[in-house]
Amino acid sequence: MTRRPLFALLLPVFLASPVLAQKGDKPGHAMSPPPESWNLPAPVLPPDQALQSFRFGEEGFSLELVAAEPLVIHPVAIAFDGNGRAWVCEMRGYMPDVDGNGEDKPSGRISILLDHDGDGQADEAKVFLDGLVLPRALQFVAEGLIWGDQDKLHLTKRQGPSGLEAGETTVLDDQWAPGGSVEHKSNGLAWNLDNWIYNAKSEWRYRYQGGKLEKELTEFRGQWGLAQDDQGRVLSNTNSSLIAMDAIPPGYSVRNPNHKFTGPVTVKMANEVYPIRITCGVNRGYMKETLDERGYLKTATAAGGLTIYRGDNFPPEFRGNAFIPEPSGLLLKRAILSEDANGVPVARQAYADKEFLASTDERSRFVNAFTAPDGTLYLTDLYHGIVQHREFVTTYLRSQILKRGLDKQNDTGRIYRVRWSGKARGPLPRMEEETPAQLVAHLAHPNGWWRDTAQRMIVQRGDASVSPQLRELVSSEAASPLTRTHALWTLEGLAQVQPGDIKAALLSSDPNLQAQACRVAEGFRGTSSEAEVAGLIAGLKAASPGVLRQQAATLGLFRGPGQDVAREAWASLASTAPSGDPLFRDMALSGIVGSELEVLDLAMARHLPLVPEVIRASLTSVKTPETMKRLITALTAPQLPAAEQAKYLQLAAQNVATRRQGSACATLLDAASRQPAWREAVLKGFIAAGKTKGFKKIPLTPVPALFASPGTDKTLAAAASLFDLSGKAPANYLTQPEHHRLYEIGRTEFNKLCATCHHPEGKGMETLAPPLLDSQWVLGPPKRLTALVMEGLMGPIDVNGTIYDVPKVQPVMPGIRFNPELSDEEIAGILTYIRHSWENAAPPVDPAVVKEWRQSQSPRAPFTAQELLEVH
């Protein structure tokens, strides 16, 4: 597995709010019941009657039943195999009653829907796996089926004549979805154009090839379900946000931890919904913001797994549209996606006051949508009176559930297909019997499911014999850009891309294909072909804003044989980039991780508009006094105009003070003493940093000459007040060479694995993780900190008087006991590093403490904060 930023050390697992009448209740909320006239009956309707409850927002579509109870119960996810059979995750244990009693029983299953007579309706549900706890996601690989349950990611081999029998099951990742609520666990497992498998409610992506699993950090996305468009951009959502579409390729905003994206990384749209019946049975139905005066849901509260329709059954104008289930509103929303003049995605609701599909049946709960092999749209209907999980049910909703019997008759579930009435369903594939050469032909299919599946199967089989055939497609001007794109990424998945393939794609007139070629070209960095490929990317004369962004992002990565030509082209692009395109700046800086200071020299020499951003990235990348001195030397270089020197020194002072780098502050103060303009700039930067919330004085030893006698200079006095000038040296517990060695091991591992969530300076990250700076959990007993990190933590956590809970932090903090990439010494090193960095001061943690914990304590569920206090 690839080593990437791994586990946030102190990220608390979500627990519900303090228990009042119900766990979901909030203090101060008056939960008045709805008018009696709103309490409509909600009986279980048989499938034929349920079908009559649906209304389309426009003419021409029909809704057809694919399967219903008892064949399927509470279906939540579907994956179609190479022969078009639907494999279904049945979350049969979800909320058996209003309190979720029995939810942890192994009642779930994965089944295969078989249509023996070909009429489009399942005749049999063949059980592939049974006895599962809340299964939620599945995806195919060459060896079998990857699937996720309540906690772990598994691989079950397929066997038997048709591959419909379950063989051996192994655990691929025991930290796939640990801890937390059912509503806040990893799911999705969406195969993407770039040959990675992405998760929702997760910051990890997977690549499974040749029996090996690779796990890598990506952007944290969504809550339930994922989708991709034709260009591999990922779409997700949360319960109250209908759509969040990536404006950039996946992984780009996290690949340089020294630069934080400020451009529109994700695109959203309005969240209004338009049910066709009273929907007072929603969790916050007592709030005026939730229901209108008729009792109809106003905005999304439970958006489900969306999809991009990429099929060939609907009329052309529907291709590329998003379809989003909203089970609380009993509806399916259609959104139209486009791009603005800068190539940034735009999403808008398709209709002003209605939905694509809605129901009057309160139990009809669409929770996921999928483009199907036959070109239609499949919908999983939980068909469950209760949608809200027990951890969040309010007293108001509990009353609604019990009063109207929504907790009764919960052994139901349906799967529907939406079909354009004017066109028959397409034929089912037979890809599982086809050769790789035959699969290549499907890369030109008009249905995106066929293209994706053919690519996936070729890559997973690993048969490079089709490389010439793929290479011919990439070069073919007669082939569509989409076909050429799939062929190029298929070569990438087979590790067979050649520089000529990049050149052929770059010569296309299609900007999307040009951008994809730049992405694929990144695989050549550090290879003997880097110079050739860098030259190809540098020579691209792009006109599209999206291609310019991608071109700059790719060029920034080359720092081997192609470095000189790549840097020259990067600088040229940066000098002419549109000033109103923040995403260009972000993408250009995403690739320069590890070479910020070198790029800064270039940026300053060329007076590039990106200089301030490169300085910020350089400041974040600086880890030692020596590199800070090098940076200050660059900022005070004589070739820079005096005004720019002052501007950049002020920026540097604000950054290092915010990050509490005492030695860097001293270096800047030394520079400030040389010129009055520098002095004023540095002091202003410090003062700006001091205005940040929770700023604490920074110790400076010895006292800088500039602060020795502030006199009546108010600016100097204000800046000096931000520092501890007592001359008292911080406590130093690193007294032995072994301590320093352990500390340096920890520094390396922390920056690799933990800084993304906890910030490189231990300050924590909004929505991700609490601070480590001055944390009583970090500075407390070594055994307690070891227990926390090894086993994980669940529940709200108090860090120096501030309670950290969802949404301030992510809901999952897994333990790292079973992380195969960390030895006891490396774990002890991380703990030692965080206990003696950023002015923290506590004794080192001996590797023997970690080893003793591992040997004496059995693996367990994550601790609560209260339980940890008992560990000494």
WOGIMO-V749474 format. One record per pair of residues at least 12 apart in sequence whose ideal C-beta (glycine too) atoms are under 6 Angstrom apart, sorted by the first residue. I is the first residue (numbers start at 1). J is the second residue. If there is no record, write none. Layout:
# WOGIMO-V749474
I|J, I|J
This chain:
# WOGIMO-V749474
1|214, 1|215, 2|214, 2|216, 3|821, 4|216, 4|217, 5|217, 5|753, 5|756, 6|753, 7|814, 7|816, 8|757, 8|769, 9|754, 9|789, 10|770, 11|769, 11|809, 11|810, 11|813, 12|793, 12|797, 12|804, 12|809, 12|813, 13|179, 13|180, 13|794, 13|812, 13|813, 13|862, 14|180, 14|181, 14|184, 14|806, 14|811, 15|795, 16|391, 21|395, 22|393, 22|394, 22|395, 22|398, 23|391, 24|392, 24|393, 24|394, 25|394, 25|395, 31|286, 31|395, 31|396, 32|286, 34|280, 38|278, 38|280, 38|295, 40|278, 42|362, 42|363, 42|404, 42|406, 44|409, 45|361, 47|65, 47|68, 50|361, 53|359, 53|360, 53|361, 54|359, 55|276, 55|358, 56|357, 57|351, 57|354, 57|355, 57|356, 60|421, 61|418, 62|419, 62|421, 63|416, 63|418, 64|417, 66|122, 66|415, 66|417, 67|113, 67|122, 67|415, 68|414, 69|412, 69|413, 71|122, 71|125, 72|88, 72|90, 72|125, 72|413, 73|90, 73|92, 73|411, 73|413, 74|90, 74|91, 74|92, 74|94, 74|382, 74|413, 75|88, 75|90, 75|380, 75|413, 75|415, 76|89, 76|91, 76|136, 76|367, 76|380, 77|89, 77|137, 77|368, 78|370, 78|378, 79|138, 79|139, 80|373, 82|431, 82|432, 82|457, 83|430, 83|432, 84|373, 84|428, 84|429, 85|112, 86|113, 87|112, 87|138, 88|111, 89|110, 89|135, 89|136, 89|138, 90|108, 90|109, 91|108, 91|134, 92|107, 92|108, 93|105, 93|107, 93|108, 93|134, 95|386, 97|407, 98|398, 98|401, 98|407, 99|390, 100|390, 106|131, 106|132, 106|133, 108|132, 108|134, 108|135, 109|127, 109|130, 109|132, 110|128, 110|129, 110|135, 111|125, 111|127, 112|126, 112|128, 112|164, 113|125, 114|126, 126|164, 128|166, 129|166, 132|149, 133|149, 133|150, 134|150, 135|149, 136|148, 136|187, 137|187, 137|188, 137|189, 139|189, 139|191, 139|197, 141|208, 141|460, 142|460, 142|461, 143|157, 144|156, 144|157, 144|158, 148|176, 151|177, 151|178, 152|171, 152|174, 152|176, 153|172, 153|173, 153|176, 154|169, 154|171, 155|170, 155|172, 156|169, 172|213, 174|818, 175|814, 178|814, 179|794, 179|812, 179|862, 180|811, 180|812, 181|389, 181|391, 182|389, 183|389, 184|811, 186|199, 186|201, 186|202, 187|200, 188|200, 188|225, 188|226, 190|226, 191|456, 192|228, 192|232, 193|232, 193|489, 194|232, 195|459, 195|493, 198|226, 198|234, 200|221, 200|222, 200|224, 200|225, 200|226, 200|236, 201|223, 203|217, 203|220, 205|218, 217|254, 218|250, 218|251, 219|253, 219|254, 221|236, 222|236, 222|237, 223|238, 223|239, 224|304, 224|305, 225|305, 225|368, 227|306, 227|307, 227|308, 229|308, 230|482, 231|512, 233|246, 234|246, 234|250, 237|303, 237|306, 239|302, 239|303, 240|300, 240|301, 241|268, 242|271, 242|300, 242|303, 242|324, 243|269, 243|322, 243|335, 243|347, 244|266, 244|268, 245|267, 245|345, 245|347, 247|264, 247|265, 247|267, 247|344, 247|345, 249|519, 252|590, 253|265, 255|590, 256|590, 256|593, 257|755, 257|756, 258|617, 258|620, 258|621, 259|589, 259|617, 261|586, 262|582, 263|582, 263|583, 263|586, 264|344, 267|345, 267|347, 269|347, 269|348, 271|299, 271|300, 272|299, 273|297, 273|300, 273|326, 273|329, 274|353, 274|354, 274|355, 275|296, 275|297, 275|329, 275|330, 275|331, 275|358, 276|358, 276|360, 277|360, 278|295, 279|296, 279|297, 279|329, 280|295, 281|400, 282|301, 282|328, 283|388, 283|394, 283|397, 286|396, 297|329, 300|326, 301|328, 302|327, 302|328, 302|387, 303|324, 303|326, 304|325, 304|327, 304|367, 304|368, 305|368, 306|322, 306|324, 307|323, 307|369, 307|370, 307|371, 308|322, 309|321, 309|323, 309|371, 310|371, 310|448, 311|371, 311|375, 311|447, 312|375, 312|446, 312|447, 313|375, 313|376, 313|420, 313|423, 314|420, 320|337, 321|334, 321|336, 322|335, 322|337, 323|369, 325|366, 325|367, 325|369, 327|365, 327|366, 327|367, 327|387, 328|387, 330|359, 330|364, 331|355, 331|358, 332|356, 332|357, 332|366, 333|355, 334|350, 334|356, 335|347, 335|349, 336|348, 336|350, 342|545, 342|581, 343|544, 343|545, 343|546, 363|383, 363|385, 364|381, 365|382, 365|384, 365|387, 366|379, 366|381, 367|380, 367|382, 368|380, 371|449, 373|428, 373|429, 373|449, 374|425, 374|426, 375|426, 375|447, 376|417, 376|419, 376|425, 377|418, 378|417, 379|416, 380|415, 381|414, 383|412, 383|413, 383|414, 384|410, 385|406, 386|401, 386|406, 431|457, 436|458, 436|461, 436|463, 436|466, 437|466, 439|454, 439|457, 439|458, 440|466, 440|469, 442|454, 443|483, 443|486, 443|487, 444|483, 451|486, 455|486, 455|490, 458|490, 459|493, 464|494, 464|496, 467|496, 470|487, 470|490, 470|491, 471|501, 473|487, 474|487, 474|488, 474|501, 474|504, 474|505, 475|504, 481|510, 481|513, 484|513, 485|513, 485|516, 488|505, 488|520, 492|520, 497|520, 499|529, 499|532, 499|533, 502|517, 502|521, 502|533, 502|536, 503|536, 505|517, 506|536, 506|540, 511|544, 511|547, 514|547, 515|546, 515|547, 515|550, 518|537, 518|550, 518|551, 518|554, 521|533, 521|537, 521|554, 522|554, 522|557, 525|557, 525|558, 526|560, 530|558, 530|560, 530|561, 530|562, 531|561, 531|562, 534|558, 534|562, 534|565, 534|566, 535|565, 537|554, 537|555, 538|565, 538|569, 549|583, 549|584, 549|587, 552|570, 552|573, 552|587, 552|588, 553|587, 553|590, 553|591, 555|569, 555|570, 556|570, 556|591, 556|592, 557|591, 559|595, 571|602, 571|606, 574|588, 574|608, 574|610, 575|608, 585|610, 585|613, 589|613, 589|617, 596|617, 596|618, 596|621, 597|618, 599|614, 600|614, 600|618, 600|634, 615|648, 615|651, 618|631, 619|655, 625|663, 628|664, 628|667, 629|667, 632|667, 632|671, 635|648, 635|649, 636|671, 642|677, 646|677, 646|681, 649|678, 649|681, 649|682, 650|681, 650|684, 650|685, 653|668, 653|682, 653|685, 653|686, 654|685, 654|688, 654|689, 657|686, 657|689, 658|689, 659|761, 660|698, 660|838, 662|698, 662|699, 662|700, 666|704, 668|682, 669|704, 669|706, 673|706, 683|715, 683|719, 686|719, 686|722, 687|718, 687|719, 690|722, 697|723, 697|724, 698|723, 699|724, 699|730, 700|723, 701|727, 701|729, 703|725, 707|720, 730|839, 730|841, 731|841, 733|843, 734|836, 739|844, 742|829, 742|832, 742|844, 743|832, 743|833, 745|826, 745|829, 746|829, 746|830, 746|832, 746|833, 747|833, 749|826, 749|829, 749|830, 750|830, 750|833, 757|769, 758|772, 761|838, 762|838, 768|810, 769|809, 770|799, 770|804, 770|809, 772|834, 773|838, 775|799, 778|834, 778|835, 779|842, 781|872, 782|845, 782|849, 783|871, 784|868, 784|871, 785|831, 786|849, 786|850, 786|853, 787|871, 788|868, 789|816, 790|815, 790|817, 790|853, 791|815, 791|860, 791|862, 791|863, 792|813, 792|814, 792|815, 792|862, 793|813, 793|862, 793|863, 794|862, 794|864, 795|864, 795|865, 797|865, 824|847, 824|850, 824|851, 825|847, 827|850, 828|845, 828|847, 828|850, 831|845, 832|844, 832|845
